[in-house]
Amino acid sequence: MTDHSTRPTDDSERVSRLTANTPPAPPERAAAPEPASGNDVVREYEVRYQEPRRMRATPRSYSTMNISDEEKLWSAIAHGSIWVTLLSGFATGGFSVPLSVFVPLVIYFMFRKKSDYIVFHSMQAFVLQLIATVGVLALAVVGGTAWLIGMIVSLLAVFVLAGIVLVPLWGIVGIVLALTIFFTPLVALVFGTIAVVETFNKRDYRYPFIARWIDRQLAGGVLSAN
């Protein structure tokens, strides 16, 4: 074996060998503008499609460096009003909920033109209370009615043996529905309490999922100030 056969092939040599037998391009093709590279195409796609979507999905950041005592107080009140909504709702059989649930919304309109911090947290509190009250009530009515109809059908299906499987299965569905209805207000109460502590200490607390939706509405949705 000679030194020439063992010498590593240089990259430029390899390229020159691959292109040595390639016929020269016709003059009109050589004069044609150079096509965009793959990186240019990818970059154009990202700028045109992905970056606007990314900007819409990115939550806005609310600075907490200059939060005043008034801002932290009203934000904490908005979050803490969930205690009033749930406790008074249980005490009055739900009759006080249509009033107390709108406390955060009143705070929102009070400070809509004054404080982004209060606006953001009052809307978080309002949406959370709607889920914990109106949402749970709707789930109980609609879900409960659907479950009752399904259970009746399952019991009737016992006569054709299919109900032997459907009745216990539908019973499990009912248990899951009942647990969801029972624990949703409690979970909301826990989140609201944490938010009270965080906002009173001038920190920017965000509810899961709700915060991102509120961000989008404040940035360019139905809650954006024109």
ABEGO torsion letter per residue (X at the ends): XBAAAABBBBAAAAAAAAAAABBBBBAAAAABBBBBBAAAAAAAAAAAAAAAAAAAABBBBBBAAABBAAAAAAAAAAAAAAAAAAAAAAAAGGAAAAAAAAAAAAAAAAAAAABAAAAAAAAAAAAAAAAAAAAAAAAAAAAAAAAAAAAAAAAAAAAAGAAAAAAAAAAAAAAAAAAAAAAAAAAAAAAAAAAAAAAAAGBBBBBBGAAAAAAAAAAABAABBX
